[in-house]
Amino acid sequence: MNRKLEEFKKYIQGKNVAIMGVGISNRPLIRYIYSLGAKITAFDSLSEDDVVLSKTIANMKADGIDIEWSVGEGYLKGLANKDFDIIFRTPKMRNDVPELVEAVKKGSVLSSEMEVFMALCPCKIFAITGSDGKTTTTTLVSEMLKAGGYNVYLGGNIGTPLLDKIDEIVSTDMVVLELSSFQLLTMSQSADVAVITNITPNHLDVHKSYEEYQESKTNIFKNQTAFGKIILNGKCEITRAMLSLARGRKCLFALEEENATGNSNLIASSYVKDGVLTYSYKGITTPIVNERDIIIPGKHNVENYLTAIS
């Protein structure tokens, strides 16, 4: 039995819940927590006559989901009309929006669909983030686990929203997530196995600074225990420097052996040696696959394979 999930079900029943944004990830969230007895108000900047939103509202009503709506211009003003126990923000909504800040001051808990899922998930979570290569790496990890005989749930930026699947996930399953800096910005849950593919300036139209963008990425591993594992790009100076923040087992990957090794705190490393993708764990080196046998072209995809192997 998933005790954390059972506790969540008891907690959410009868609670006033605000859902910020009615996009792809939050629609299943609304349906799921409504079925658990939550009292929901959905907020969205789109007006009620928007084609997509109007269809969503109609579908919810047709399915007997009776919730309140605060939409269109000034939609956030509705946050002040009620004391909400928990607020689920959409990934691209910053946590320092004044209306959210005021609600938190009044006692609301600010969270997200992904953060709650990660907190309740009963099985091992592999999570991948980075400026480049995360979708390919996430897919590779998922396919490798499937080939290993595991039942795999794929989510985050690819796959499907997973919170409404939480009742069917068991401890022997594996979850693989692609996570963006937006999802990680306020994340307090860290993955069991976390990956940062690389860091380059990105999404600075949403993040206040390059430093904030970098810091958001570290949330994928910052709260790991000693049993967690963090896999970082040894060629990227920014990610390599993140080793000092890690509390769990540390692994570097890089095309060149010298960039993936040379740190006494590493438990493992992955690199190309004599044309073969190689994994070294606790001093035991294992050749995995010849570089010429990788079907998808480009050195960047060799790096993605090294990351997934790690």
C-alpha positions as CSV (number, residue, x, y, z in Angstrom):
1,M,0.0,0.0,0.0
2,N,1.2,3.5,-0.8
3,R,0.9,5.2,2.6
4,K,1.9,8.6,1.3
5,L,-0.9,8.5,-1.3
6,E,-3.5,7.4,1.2
7,E,-2.5,10.3,3.5
8,F,-2.7,12.7,0.5
9,K,-6.2,11.4,-0.3
10,K,-7.3,12.1,3.3
11,Y,-5.7,15.5,3.2
12,I,-7.1,16.8,-0.1
13,Q,-10.7,15.8,0.7
14,G,-12.8,18.9,1.3
15,K,-9.8,21.3,0.8
16,N,-10.1,24.5,-1.1
17,V,-7.8,24.1,-4.1
18,A,-6.7,26.6,-6.7
19,I,-5.5,25.4,-10.1
20,M,-3.5,28.0,-11.9
21,G,-3.8,27.4,-15.7
22,V,-5.9,24.7,-17.3
23,G,-3.4,23.3,-19.7
24,I,-2.4,19.8,-20.6
25,S,-0.9,18.8,-17.3
26,N,-3.5,20.5,-15.1
27,R,-6.6,19.0,-16.7
28,P,-6.0,15.5,-15.5
29,L,-5.0,17.1,-12.1
30,I,-8.4,18.7,-11.9
31,R,-10.2,15.5,-12.7
32,Y,-8.2,13.5,-10.2
33,I,-8.4,15.7,-7.2
34,Y,-12.0,16.4,-7.9
35,S,-12.6,12.7,-7.6
36,L,-10.9,12.8,-4.2
37,G,-13.4,15.4,-2.9
38,A,-11.4,18.6,-3.4
39,K,-13.2,21.9,-3.8
40,I,-11.6,23.4,-6.9
41,T,-11.4,26.8,-8.4
42,A,-9.7,26.9,-11.8
43,F,-7.8,30.0,-12.9
44,D,-6.8,30.8,-16.5
45,S,-5.8,34.0,-18.4
46,L,-7.8,32.9,-21.4
47,S,-11.4,34.3,-21.7
48,E,-14.4,32.0,-21.4
49,D,-15.1,32.5,-25.2
50,D,-11.7,31.1,-26.1
51,V,-12.2,28.0,-28.3
52,V,-9.9,25.7,-26.3
53,L,-10.9,26.9,-22.8
54,S,-14.7,26.9,-23.6
55,K,-14.4,23.3,-24.9
56,T,-12.5,22.4,-21.7
57,I,-15.2,23.9,-19.5
58,A,-17.9,22.2,-21.5
59,N,-16.2,18.8,-21.2
60,M,-15.7,19.2,-17.5
61,K,-19.4,20.0,-17.0
62,A,-20.5,17.2,-19.3
63,D,-18.5,14.8,-17.1
64,G,-20.1,16.1,-13.9
65,I,-17.1,18.0,-12.7
66,D,-18.6,20.9,-10.8
67,I,-15.9,23.5,-10.1
68,E,-15.6,27.3,-10.0
69,W,-13.9,29.3,-12.7
70,S,-11.9,32.5,-12.7
71,V,-10.9,33.3,-16.2
72,G,-10.0,36.2,-18.6
73,E,-8.5,39.6,-17.7
74,G,-7.9,40.0,-14.0
75,Y,-8.4,36.3,-13.4
76,L,-5.9,36.3,-10.5
77,K,-8.1,38.7,-8.5
78,G,-10.1,35.6,-7.6
79,L,-7.3,34.4,-5.4
80,A,-8.2,37.0,-2.8
81,N,-11.9,36.0,-2.6
82,K,-11.2,32.7,-0.8
83,D,-8.7,31.1,1.5
84,F,-7.1,28.3,-0.5
85,D,-5.4,25.4,1.3
86,I,-3.2,24.5,-1.7
87,I,-2.4,26.3,-5.0
88,F,-1.1,24.3,-7.9
89,R,0.8,26.6,-10.3
90,T,1.3,25.9,-14.0
91,P,5.0,25.4,-14.8
92,K,5.5,28.7,-16.7
93,M,3.9,30.8,-13.9
94,R,6.5,32.3,-11.6
95,N,6.1,31.8,-7.9
96,D,6.7,35.5,-7.2
97,V,3.6,36.7,-8.9
98,P,2.1,39.2,-6.4
99,E,-1.2,37.5,-6.1
100,L,0.5,34.2,-5.3
101,V,2.8,35.8,-2.8
102,E,-0.2,37.3,-1.0
103,A,-2.0,33.9,-1.0
104,V,1.1,32.2,0.5
105,K,1.3,34.9,3.2
106,K,-2.3,34.1,4.1
107,G,-1.4,30.4,4.6
108,S,-1.8,28.7,1.2
109,V,0.7,26.0,0.2
110,L,2.2,26.6,-3.3
111,S,2.9,23.4,-5.2
112,S,2.6,21.8,-8.6
113,E,1.2,18.7,-10.2
114,M,4.8,17.4,-10.8
115,E,6.0,18.1,-7.2
116,V,3.0,16.3,-5.7
117,F,3.5,13.4,-8.0
118,M,7.2,13.1,-7.1
119,A,6.4,13.2,-3.4
120,L,3.8,10.4,-3.7
121,C,5.4,8.2,-6.3
122,P,6.2,4.7,-4.8
123,C,8.9,3.7,-7.2
124,K,12.3,4.9,-8.4
125,I,12.3,8.2,-10.3
126,F,14.8,9.0,-13.1
127,A,14.7,12.7,-13.9
128,I,16.5,14.5,-16.7
129,T,17.0,18.2,-17.2
130,G,19.4,20.4,-19.1
131,S,19.6,23.0,-21.9
132,D,20.1,20.4,-24.7
133,G,19.6,16.8,-25.2
134,K,17.1,16.1,-22.4
135,T,14.3,14.8,-24.6
136,T,16.6,12.3,-26.4
137,T,18.2,11.2,-23.1
138,T,14.8,10.8,-21.4
139,T,13.6,8.6,-24.3
140,L,16.8,6.5,-24.3
141,V,16.6,5.9,-20.5
142,S,12.9,4.9,-20.9
143,E,13.7,2.5,-23.7
144,M,16.7,1.0,-21.9
145,L,14.5,0.3,-18.8
146,K,11.8,-1.2,-20.9
147,A,14.3,-3.5,-22.6
148,G,15.4,-4.5,-19.1
149,G,11.9,-5.7,-18.4
150,Y,10.6,-2.9,-16.3
151,N,7.1,-1.3,-16.5
152,V,8.0,2.3,-17.3
153,Y,6.0,5.5,-16.9
154,L,7.2,8.4,-19.0
155,G,6.2,11.9,-18.1
156,G,7.1,15.5,-17.6
157,N,7.6,17.5,-20.8
158,I,7.2,14.3,-22.8
159,G,4.8,11.4,-22.2
160,T,1.7,12.2,-20.3
161,P,0.8,13.9,-16.9
162,L,1.2,11.2,-14.3
163,L,-0.5,12.3,-11.0
164,D,-3.8,10.8,-12.2
165,K,-1.9,7.5,-12.8
166,I,-0.5,7.4,-9.3
167,D,-3.0,4.7,-8.1
168,E,-1.7,2.2,-10.6
169,I,2.0,2.7,-10.1
170,V,3.7,0.1,-7.9
171,S,7.2,0.0,-6.2
172,T,8.7,-2.3,-8.9
173,D,7.8,0.1,-11.7
174,M,10.2,2.9,-13.0
175,V,9.3,6.5,-13.7
176,V,11.3,8.6,-16.2
177,L,10.7,12.3,-16.3
178,E,11.9,15.2,-18.5
179,L,11.9,18.3,-16.3
180,S,12.2,21.9,-17.4
181,S,13.6,24.8,-15.4
182,F,10.1,26.1,-15.0
183,Q,9.0,22.9,-13.3
184,L,12.1,22.8,-11.2
185,L,12.0,26.5,-10.1
186,T,10.2,25.8,-6.8
187,M,10.8,22.0,-6.6
188,S,11.7,20.6,-3.2
189,Q,11.5,17.0,-4.3
190,S,14.6,15.5,-5.9
191,A,14.8,12.5,-8.1
192,D,16.4,9.2,-7.1
193,V,18.5,9.3,-10.2
194,A,19.0,12.9,-11.5
195,V,20.7,14.1,-14.7
196,I,21.8,17.5,-15.9
197,T,22.8,17.2,-19.5
198,N,24.4,20.6,-19.8
199,I,23.8,24.3,-19.0
200,T,23.7,27.2,-21.5
201,P,21.8,30.5,-21.4
202,N,18.1,29.6,-21.9
203,H,14.6,30.8,-21.0
204,L,16.0,34.1,-19.8
205,D,12.7,35.7,-20.9
206,V,11.1,34.0,-17.9
207,H,14.0,33.6,-15.4
208,K,15.2,36.8,-13.8
209,S,18.8,35.9,-14.4
210,Y,21.2,33.2,-15.8
211,E,22.0,32.5,-12.2
212,E,18.4,31.7,-11.3
213,Y,18.1,29.5,-14.3
214,Q,21.2,27.5,-13.2
215,E,20.0,27.3,-9.6
216,S,16.6,26.0,-10.7
217,K,18.4,23.0,-12.4
218,T,20.1,22.0,-9.1
219,N,16.7,21.4,-7.5
220,I,16.6,18.1,-9.4
221,F,19.3,16.7,-7.1
222,K,19.9,19.2,-4.2
223,N,17.6,17.3,-1.7
224,Q,18.8,13.8,-2.5
225,T,19.9,11.5,0.3
226,A,23.2,9.6,0.2
227,F,21.3,6.9,-1.7
228,G,20.6,9.2,-4.6
229,K,22.6,9.5,-7.8
230,I,23.5,12.6,-9.8
231,I,24.9,12.4,-13.3
232,L,26.6,15.6,-14.7
233,N,28.3,16.7,-17.8
234,G,32.0,16.6,-17.1
235,K,32.9,18.9,-20.1
236,C,30.5,21.7,-19.0
237,E,32.2,23.8,-16.4
238,I,28.9,24.9,-14.8
239,T,27.6,21.3,-14.3
240,R,30.9,19.9,-13.2
241,A,31.1,22.6,-10.5
242,M,27.7,21.3,-9.2
243,L,29.5,18.3,-7.9
244,S,30.2,20.3,-4.7
245,L,26.4,20.6,-4.1
246,A,25.6,16.9,-4.4
247,R,25.0,14.7,-1.3
248,G,24.4,11.4,-3.2
249,R,26.5,9.3,-5.5
250,K,28.3,11.3,-8.2
251,C,28.9,10.4,-11.8
252,L,30.3,12.4,-14.8
253,F,30.0,11.7,-18.5
254,A,31.9,13.2,-21.4
255,L,33.2,12.2,-24.8
256,E,36.8,12.4,-23.6
257,E,37.9,10.2,-20.6
258,E,39.8,13.1,-19.0
259,N,36.7,15.2,-18.7
260,A,34.7,12.3,-17.1
261,T,37.3,11.3,-14.6
262,G,39.9,13.0,-12.3
263,N,37.6,13.6,-9.3
264,S,38.1,11.4,-6.2
265,N,34.4,11.8,-5.2
266,L,33.1,10.0,-8.2
267,I,31.4,6.7,-8.0
268,A,31.2,6.3,-11.8
269,S,32.1,7.8,-15.1
270,S,31.1,7.3,-18.7
271,Y,33.2,8.2,-21.8
272,V,34.4,7.0,-25.2
273,K,37.6,5.0,-25.3
274,D,39.0,3.7,-28.6
275,G,35.7,4.2,-30.2
276,V,33.7,2.3,-27.6
277,L,31.2,3.9,-25.1
278,T,32.5,2.8,-21.7
279,Y,31.1,2.8,-18.2
280,S,33.4,2.8,-15.2
281,Y,31.9,2.0,-11.8
282,K,33.9,1.7,-8.6
283,G,37.0,1.1,-10.7
284,I,35.5,-1.6,-12.8
285,T,35.4,-0.6,-16.5
286,T,32.8,-2.1,-18.8
287,P,32.6,-1.6,-22.6
288,I,29.0,-1.0,-23.6
289,V,28.6,-0.3,-27.3
290,N,30.7,0.7,-30.3
291,E,30.2,4.3,-31.3
292,R,29.6,3.2,-35.0
293,D,26.7,1.1,-33.9
294,I,24.7,4.1,-32.7
295,I,22.0,4.7,-35.3
296,I,21.1,8.3,-34.5
297,P,23.8,10.6,-36.0
298,G,26.0,13.2,-34.4
299,K,28.5,13.5,-31.5
300,H,25.8,15.1,-29.4
301,N,23.9,11.9,-29.6
302,V,26.9,9.9,-28.5
303,E,26.9,12.2,-25.4
304,N,23.2,11.4,-24.9
305,Y,23.9,7.7,-25.0
306,L,26.7,8.1,-22.4
307,T,24.3,10.0,-20.2
308,A,21.6,7.4,-20.5
309,I,24.1,4.6,-19.9
310,S,25.2,6.4,-16.7
